[in-house]
Amino acid sequence: MREIAKKPINVKSQMPWVEKYRPKSMKEMALPSAKVEGHRVNLAEELTDFIRSFFKEIKIINDENKKIRAYNRTVSEKEQKEEINLPPEKAAILLEGPPGIGKTSIVYALAHDLNMDVVETNASDTRTKDALEKKLKETVKSRGIMDFMTESKQKLILIDEVDGIYGTKDRGAVPTIVDLIGHTQFPIILCSNEYKQSLQNLYKNIRRFEVHPLPEEEVFKIAQNILKHENISSLTKEDLDLIIKKNMGDLRGVINDLQGISQGSVNMDTKELIMNLHRDNTEEIFTLIRDLFQKVNTLEEARSLTDKSDVDYNFLYKWVNENLPTFLNVNEDIANAYENLSLADEIFGRIRKNQEWSLLPYFYDLFAGGVALSRKRSPPTKGFRRVVFPRYITSGSYSVTGSEKSMIDKINLKYEISQIEAIQDFLPFLRILCTSSRKQLKTVSDWLDLDAKEKKSLK
């Protein structure tokens, strides 16, 4: 897609506060506590030691492998020696903890302090063996000639959301990651939101750091500093406490709520505004996706649609990516749409890496307008089209309302499932079930003993 965003931009207003206040250095961070095999560790010291130790040991191994290759050139195939690799536990580590507690921020702050560049990929977006290899194989295995000529920074590989790998379609992705770890020339940090049985092969090979949410008092201090910097004095201590408890340890959610409140209705009671923050209301997303593919005919219409939405930009990108094949059915159109998504992903990487938030409209244009307008040969889709949840989403990308939280508690009395599973799978299923008929709504309501507000949220 070649058309570009032309509307004037206020970069400051475009910039999400979670990025604006992302710490640049480990010294600026309120670091969460962490444990390895049940023992508490200093996360900053452990990560710094891991990086420095990696480069010392990989140099020794590379020097030894040079000697082995020189020797192998002088002997027959039977007499040749095998090259050696860095043990996986010294090449990679895993940070595991709930969404929104700062795992990604820690990696970027660490890279900043050690003068390194972060090469990031999201495992839940590149789940297959081929996709992961294409994204990372050349990066982890070698330094290009330009790296030596320009004396560029060392790389730190970040593989995010590895717990987004699951099921038969993702078969081969975990062994591929393990193989990449075994041959990498750069340290690798993986992040996941929760423990997964499917990642046993990783757990056996690398150290797993259990990262815990910040204490509420630390989150409170961070929130206070942001409000002071933004010259917001209307929120009381009780308001802040409510926001923090509502987000259950998710610092990213707290910061998103603060920004949402600062831009909210001045006529609404503050408590009411806090409890009514629906950053990513499911019904709104369903409607937005259908309108984007079924009603949008110009780039301006696509811009208008996304401008009016409160849906998190990165979260919406996942929905567009997942539902694209539902609305486009000609291979060439699908290929063009995915090409635009790929370009959007590259631009978002530049935004994150260089803080170039003036590029955000281009990101929107490519993943929303570029994808919707890729429909050249596919016949227009009319009538109802089923919109599906992304196969993997980070629950930190959206918050739950008070009614949804109480329903999740009631669901947990019936089934032992995680909050993420309840949000991603169970609540959407109940909504579909309850909107099919009043009888079904009554049956579900009686089964879970729902109150009026909880019933209303299922309609």
C-alpha positions as CSV (number, residue, x, y, z in Angstrom):
1,M,0.0,0.0,0.0
2,R,1.6,3.2,-1.1
3,E,-0.8,5.9,0.2
4,I,0.5,7.5,3.3
5,A,-0.9,9.4,6.3
6,K,-1.2,13.1,5.6
7,K,-3.1,14.4,8.6
8,P,-1.3,16.6,11.1
9,I,0.0,14.8,14.1
10,N,0.4,15.8,17.7
11,V,3.1,13.2,18.6
12,K,2.7,13.7,22.4
13,S,-1.0,13.0,22.2
14,Q,-0.5,10.0,20.0
15,M,2.0,8.4,22.3
16,P,0.5,5.8,24.7
17,W,1.5,6.5,28.3
18,V,2.7,2.9,28.7
19,E,5.4,3.8,26.1
20,K,5.9,7.4,27.3
21,Y,6.7,6.2,30.8
22,R,8.5,3.0,29.9
23,P,11.8,3.1,31.9
24,K,14.9,3.5,29.7
25,S,17.3,2.1,32.3
26,M,17.2,-0.6,35.0
27,K,18.0,2.1,37.5
28,E,14.8,3.8,36.6
29,M,12.7,0.7,37.2
30,A,10.9,-0.6,40.2
31,L,12.0,-4.1,39.6
32,P,9.6,-6.9,40.4
33,S,10.7,-9.7,42.7
34,A,11.8,-13.0,41.1
35,K,12.5,-16.6,42.0
36,V,14.5,-19.5,40.4
37,E,13.5,-22.9,41.6
38,G,11.9,-21.4,44.6
39,H,14.9,-19.3,45.7
40,R,14.6,-15.5,45.5
41,V,17.1,-13.8,43.3
42,N,18.2,-10.2,42.3
43,L,16.7,-9.9,38.8
44,A,19.0,-7.1,37.7
45,E,22.2,-8.8,38.8
46,E,21.1,-12.2,37.4
47,L,20.3,-10.8,34.0
48,T,23.4,-8.6,33.8
49,D,25.6,-11.6,34.8
50,F,23.8,-13.8,32.2
51,I,24.5,-11.4,29.3
52,R,28.2,-10.7,30.3
53,S,28.9,-14.4,30.9
54,F,27.3,-15.3,27.5
55,F,29.7,-13.1,25.5
56,K,32.8,-14.4,27.4
57,E,31.9,-18.0,26.9
58,I,30.7,-17.7,23.3
59,K,34.1,-16.1,22.4
60,I,35.9,-19.1,23.9
61,I,33.7,-21.5,22.0
62,N,34.1,-19.7,18.7
63,D,37.9,-19.6,19.1
64,E,37.8,-23.4,19.8
65,N,35.5,-24.1,16.8
66,K,37.9,-22.2,14.5
67,K,40.7,-24.6,15.6
68,I,38.3,-27.6,15.0
69,R,37.4,-26.4,11.5
70,A,41.1,-25.8,10.7
71,Y,41.9,-29.3,11.9
72,N,39.0,-30.9,10.0
73,R,40.3,-29.5,6.8
74,T,43.5,-31.5,7.2
75,V,42.0,-34.9,8.0
76,S,39.6,-37.5,6.5
77,E,35.9,-37.3,7.2
78,K,36.2,-40.2,9.7
79,E,38.8,-38.4,11.8
80,Q,37.0,-35.0,11.9
81,K,35.9,-33.5,15.2
82,E,32.4,-32.1,16.0
83,E,32.1,-28.4,16.7
84,I,31.0,-27.5,20.2
85,N,28.0,-25.4,21.3
86,L,27.3,-23.3,24.3
87,P,25.1,-25.2,26.8
88,P,21.4,-24.0,26.4
89,E,21.2,-22.9,30.1
90,K,24.0,-20.4,29.4
91,A,22.5,-19.2,26.0
92,A,18.9,-18.4,27.0
93,I,16.7,-17.7,30.0
94,L,12.9,-17.5,30.4
95,L,11.0,-14.7,32.3
96,E,7.6,-16.0,33.4
97,G,4.9,-13.9,35.0
98,P,1.5,-12.3,34.5
99,P,0.9,-9.8,31.7
100,G,1.6,-6.1,32.3
101,I,4.2,-6.5,35.1
102,G,7.2,-5.2,33.1
103,K,8.9,-8.2,31.6
104,T,9.4,-6.6,28.2
105,S,10.4,-3.3,29.8
106,I,13.1,-5.1,31.8
107,V,14.6,-6.5,28.6
108,Y,14.7,-3.1,26.8
109,A,16.1,-1.4,29.9
110,L,18.8,-4.1,30.2
111,A,19.7,-3.7,26.5
112,H,20.0,0.1,27.0
113,D,22.3,-0.2,30.0
114,L,24.6,-2.6,28.1
115,N,24.5,-0.7,24.9
116,M,22.8,-3.4,22.9
117,D,20.1,-3.6,20.3
118,V,16.9,-5.7,20.9
119,V,15.8,-8.0,18.1
120,E,12.2,-8.8,19.1
121,T,9.7,-11.4,17.8
122,N,6.4,-12.6,19.1
123,A,6.2,-16.4,19.3
124,S,2.4,-16.2,19.3
125,D,2.5,-14.4,15.9
126,T,5.2,-16.7,14.4
127,R,4.2,-20.0,15.8
128,T,5.3,-22.5,13.1
129,K,8.7,-23.9,12.6
130,D,9.2,-22.3,9.2
131,A,8.0,-18.8,10.4
132,L,10.3,-18.8,13.5
133,E,13.3,-20.0,11.4
134,K,12.7,-17.3,8.8
135,K,12.4,-14.6,11.5
136,L,15.3,-15.6,13.7
137,K,17.6,-18.2,12.1
138,E,20.0,-15.8,10.4
139,T,19.9,-13.3,13.3
140,V,20.9,-15.7,16.0
141,K,23.5,-17.7,14.1
142,S,25.8,-15.0,12.6
143,R,27.1,-11.5,12.5
144,G,27.0,-10.0,9.1
145,I,30.0,-8.3,7.5
146,M,28.4,-4.8,8.0
147,D,28.3,-5.5,11.8
148,F,32.1,-5.8,11.8
149,M,32.7,-2.8,9.4
150,T,30.4,-0.4,11.3
151,E,31.2,-1.8,14.8
152,S,27.4,-2.0,15.5
153,K,26.0,-2.8,18.8
154,Q,25.7,-6.4,20.1
155,K,22.2,-8.0,19.8
156,L,19.9,-9.2,22.5
157,I,17.2,-11.6,21.1
158,L,13.7,-11.3,22.7
159,I,11.1,-14.0,22.0
160,D,7.9,-12.8,23.6
161,E,4.7,-14.7,24.5
162,V,6.2,-18.2,24.0
163,D,3.2,-19.6,25.9
164,G,1.2,-18.5,22.9
165,I,2.6,-21.7,21.2
166,Y,0.2,-24.6,21.5
167,G,-1.7,-27.2,19.5
168,T,-1.0,-29.3,16.5
169,K,-0.7,-26.3,14.1
170,D,2.3,-25.0,16.2
171,R,4.0,-28.4,16.3
172,G,7.7,-28.0,15.7
173,A,7.9,-24.4,17.0
174,V,9.3,-25.3,20.5
175,P,12.0,-27.7,19.1
176,T,12.9,-24.9,16.7
177,I,13.4,-22.5,19.5
178,V,15.5,-25.1,21.4
179,D,17.6,-25.6,18.3
180,L,18.1,-21.8,17.8
181,I,19.2,-21.6,21.4
182,G,21.8,-24.3,20.8
183,H,23.4,-22.4,17.9
184,T,22.9,-18.8,18.8
185,Q,25.7,-16.2,18.6
186,F,23.6,-13.8,20.8
187,P,21.9,-14.1,24.2
188,I,18.2,-15.0,24.1
189,I,15.6,-13.9,26.6
190,L,12.1,-15.5,26.3
191,C,9.0,-14.2,28.0
192,S,5.8,-16.0,28.9
193,N,2.7,-15.2,30.9
194,E,2.1,-18.5,32.6
195,Y,3.4,-22.0,33.0
196,K,2.5,-24.3,30.1
197,Q,2.8,-28.1,29.9
198,S,3.6,-27.8,26.2
199,L,6.9,-25.9,27.1
200,Q,8.4,-28.7,29.1
201,N,11.2,-29.0,26.5
202,L,12.2,-25.4,27.2
203,Y,11.9,-25.8,31.0
204,K,14.3,-28.7,30.9
205,N,17.0,-26.8,29.0
206,I,17.0,-23.2,30.3
207,R,16.6,-21.3,33.6
208,R,13.0,-20.2,34.4
209,F,12.6,-17.0,36.4
210,E,9.3,-16.7,38.1
211,V,8.6,-12.9,38.0
212,H,5.9,-11.5,40.4
213,P,3.8,-8.4,40.1
214,L,5.0,-5.3,41.9
215,P,3.5,-4.7,45.4
216,E,0.5,-2.4,45.3
217,E,2.5,0.4,47.2
218,E,5.1,0.4,44.4
219,V,2.4,0.6,41.7
220,F,0.8,3.5,43.7
221,K,4.1,5.4,43.7
222,I,4.5,5.0,39.9
223,A,0.9,6.1,39.3
224,Q,1.4,9.2,41.6
225,N,4.5,10.2,39.6
226,I,2.7,9.9,36.3
227,L,-0.2,12.0,37.6
228,K,2.2,14.6,38.9
229,H,4.1,14.7,35.5
230,E,0.7,15.1,33.7
231,N,-0.5,17.8,36.0
232,I,-3.6,15.8,37.0
233,S,-4.8,16.5,40.6
234,S,-8.4,15.4,40.4
235,L,-7.8,11.7,41.4
236,T,-7.9,10.9,45.1
237,K,-6.0,8.2,46.9
238,E,-9.2,6.2,47.0
239,D,-9.5,6.5,43.2
240,L,-5.9,5.3,42.7
241,D,-6.5,2.4,45.1
242,L,-9.6,1.4,43.1
243,I,-7.7,1.5,39.8
244,I,-4.8,-0.6,41.2
245,K,-7.2,-3.2,42.7
246,K,-9.2,-3.3,39.5
247,N,-6.1,-4.2,37.5
248,M,-4.9,-6.9,39.9
249,G,-1.2,-6.3,39.6
250,D,-1.2,-5.3,36.0
251,L,0.9,-2.1,35.9
252,R,0.3,-1.6,32.2
253,G,-3.4,-1.8,32.8
254,V,-3.1,0.8,35.6
255,I,-1.2,3.2,33.3
256,N,-3.7,2.7,30.5
257,D,-6.6,3.4,32.9
258,L,-4.9,6.7,34.0
259,Q,-4.6,7.8,30.4
260,G,-8.2,6.8,29.7
261,I,-9.4,8.7,32.7
262,S,-7.5,11.8,31.7
263,Q,-9.3,11.7,28.4
264,G,-12.6,10.7,29.8
265,S,-15.9,12.5,30.2
266,V,-15.7,15.5,32.6
267,N,-19.4,15.0,33.4
268,M,-19.0,11.5,34.7
269,D,-18.4,10.7,38.3
270,T,-14.7,9.6,38.7
271,K,-15.6,6.2,40.3
272,E,-18.1,5.6,37.6
273,L,-15.6,6.4,35.0
274,I,-13.0,4.1,36.5
275,M,-15.4,1.2,36.6
276,N,-16.7,1.9,33.1
277,L,-13.4,1.8,31.4
278,H,-13.8,-0.8,28.7
279,R,-10.5,-0.5,26.8
280,D,-11.3,-3.4,24.5
281,N,-15.0,-4.3,24.8
282,T,-15.6,-7.5,22.9
283,E,-18.8,-6.4,21.2
284,E,-17.1,-3.2,20.0
285,I,-14.2,-5.2,18.4
286,F,-16.6,-7.6,16.7
287,T,-18.5,-4.7,15.1
288,L,-15.3,-2.8,14.2
289,I,-13.8,-5.9,12.4
290,R,-17.0,-6.5,10.4
291,D,-17.2,-2.8,9.5
292,L,-13.6,-2.6,8.5
293,F,-13.9,-5.5,6.0
294,Q,-17.6,-5.0,4.9
295,K,-18.2,-1.2,4.9
296,V,-14.9,0.5,4.4
297,N,-14.2,1.6,0.8
298,T,-11.6,4.3,1.2
299,L,-8.5,5.0,3.3
300,E,-10.3,8.0,4.9
301,E,-13.2,5.7,6.0
302,A,-10.7,3.3,7.6
303,R,-9.0,6.1,9.4
304,S,-12.3,7.4,10.7
305,L,-13.3,4.0,11.9
306,T,-10.1,3.4,13.9
307,D,-10.0,7.0,15.2
308,K,-13.4,6.6,16.8
309,S,-12.4,3.3,18.5
310,D,-10.9,3.0,21.9
311,V,-9.5,-0.4,21.2
312,D,-5.8,-0.8,22.0
313,Y,-3.8,-0.5,18.7
314,N,-1.6,-3.5,19.2
315,F,-4.6,-5.6,20.3
316,L,-6.7,-4.6,17.3
317,Y,-3.8,-5.6,15.0
318,K,-4.0,-9.2,16.4
319,W,-7.8,-9.3,15.6
320,V,-7.3,-8.0,12.1
321,N,-4.6,-10.6,11.5
322,E,-6.7,-13.5,12.8
323,N,-9.9,-12.6,11.0
324,L,-8.5,-11.6,7.6
325,P,-9.2,-14.9,5.8
326,T,-12.9,-14.8,6.9
327,F,-13.5,-11.7,4.7
328,L,-10.9,-12.2,1.9
329,N,-11.1,-15.3,-0.2
330,V,-8.9,-14.7,-3.3
331,N,-5.2,-15.7,-2.7
332,E,-3.8,-12.6,-4.3
333,D,-5.9,-10.3,-2.1
334,I,-4.9,-12.3,1.0
335,A,-1.2,-12.1,0.0
336,N,-1.5,-8.3,-0.4
337,A,-3.3,-8.0,2.9
338,Y,-0.6,-10.0,4.8
339,E,2.1,-7.9,3.0
340,N,0.5,-4.8,4.5
341,L,0.3,-6.4,7.9
342,S,4.0,-7.3,7.6
343,L,4.9,-3.7,6.7
344,A,2.8,-2.5,9.6
345,D,4.7,-4.8,12.0
346,E,8.0,-3.4,10.7
347,I,6.8,0.2,11.3
348,F,5.7,-0.7,14.8
349,G,9.1,-2.2,15.5
350,R,10.7,1.2,14.5
351,I,8.1,3.0,16.7
352,R,9.0,0.9,19.7
353,K,12.8,0.9,19.1
354,N,13.3,4.6,18.3
355,Q,10.2,6.1,20.0
356,E,9.1,7.5,16.6
357,W,5.4,7.9,17.6
358,S,4.8,10.2,14.7
359,L,4.8,6.9,12.6
360,L,1.7,5.6,14.5
361,P,-0.8,6.8,11.8
362,Y,1.2,4.9,9.1
363,F,0.9,1.8,11.3
364,Y,-2.9,2.3,11.4
365,D,-3.1,3.0,7.7
366,L,-1.3,-0.3,6.8
367,F,-2.9,-2.7,9.2
368,A,-6.4,-1.3,9.0
369,G,-6.8,0.6,5.7
370,G,-4.2,-1.4,3.8
371,V,-5.7,-4.7,4.8
372,A,-9.3,-3.7,4.2
373,L,-8.5,-2.1,0.8
374,S,-6.6,-5.2,-0.3
375,R,-10.0,-6.5,-1.4
376,K,-9.7,-6.1,-5.2
377,R,-10.8,-9.5,-6.5
378,S,-12.6,-11.0,-3.5
379,P,-16.4,-10.5,-3.9
380,P,-17.8,-8.2,-1.2
381,T,-18.9,-10.2,1.9
382,K,-22.5,-9.5,2.9
383,G,-24.5,-10.5,5.8
384,F,-23.2,-12.1,9.0
385,R,-19.6,-13.2,9.2
386,R,-18.3,-14.9,12.3
387,V,-15.5,-12.9,14.0
388,V,-13.2,-15.0,16.1
389,F,-10.8,-14.2,19.0
390,P,-7.1,-14.3,18.1
391,R,-5.7,-17.7,18.9
392,Y,-3.6,-16.2,21.5
393,I,-4.0,-12.8,23.2
394,T,-2.3,-11.3,26.2
395,S,-4.9,-10.6,28.9
396,G,-2.9,-7.5,29.8
397,S,-4.1,-6.0,26.6
398,Y,-7.5,-5.3,28.1
399,S,-9.0,-5.1,31.6
400,V,-12.1,-6.8,33.0
401,T,-15.0,-5.0,34.5
402,G,-16.2,-5.5,38.0
403,S,-19.1,-7.7,36.7
404,E,-16.7,-9.8,34.6
405,K,-14.4,-10.2,37.6
406,S,-17.1,-11.4,39.8
407,M,-18.4,-13.8,37.1
408,I,-14.8,-15.2,36.7
409,D,-14.8,-15.9,40.5
410,K,-18.1,-17.7,40.1
411,I,-16.9,-19.7,37.1
412,N,-13.8,-20.8,39.2
413,L,-16.2,-22.3,41.8
414,K,-17.4,-24.6,39.0
415,Y,-14.2,-25.1,37.1
416,E,-10.5,-24.8,38.0
417,I,-9.3,-22.6,35.1
418,S,-7.0,-19.6,34.9
419,Q,-8.3,-16.1,34.6
420,I,-6.8,-15.9,31.1
421,E,-8.7,-19.0,30.0
422,A,-11.9,-17.5,31.5
423,I,-11.5,-14.2,29.7
424,Q,-10.4,-15.6,26.4
425,D,-12.6,-18.7,26.1
426,F,-15.3,-19.0,28.8
427,L,-16.8,-15.5,28.8
428,P,-17.0,-15.2,25.0
429,F,-18.7,-18.7,24.9
430,L,-21.2,-17.7,27.6
431,R,-22.0,-14.5,25.7
432,I,-22.7,-16.4,22.5
433,L,-24.8,-18.9,24.4
434,C,-26.8,-16.2,26.3
435,T,-27.5,-14.0,23.2
436,S,-29.0,-17.0,21.4
437,S,-32.2,-17.0,23.6
438,R,-33.6,-15.7,26.9
439,K,-34.0,-19.3,28.0
440,Q,-30.3,-19.9,27.7
441,L,-29.6,-16.7,29.6
442,K,-31.8,-17.8,32.5
443,T,-30.3,-21.2,32.6
444,V,-26.7,-19.8,32.8
445,S,-27.8,-17.1,35.3
446,D,-29.4,-19.8,37.6
447,W,-26.4,-22.0,37.2
448,L,-23.8,-19.3,38.2
449,D,-26.2,-17.4,40.5
450,L,-25.7,-14.2,38.5
451,D,-26.9,-10.8,39.7
452,A,-28.5,-8.2,37.4
453,K,-25.3,-6.5,36.4
454,E,-23.6,-9.8,35.6
455,K,-26.6,-10.9,33.5
456,K,-26.5,-7.6,31.6
457,S,-22.9,-8.0,30.7
458,L,-23.7,-11.3,29.0
459,K,-26.4,-9.9,26.8
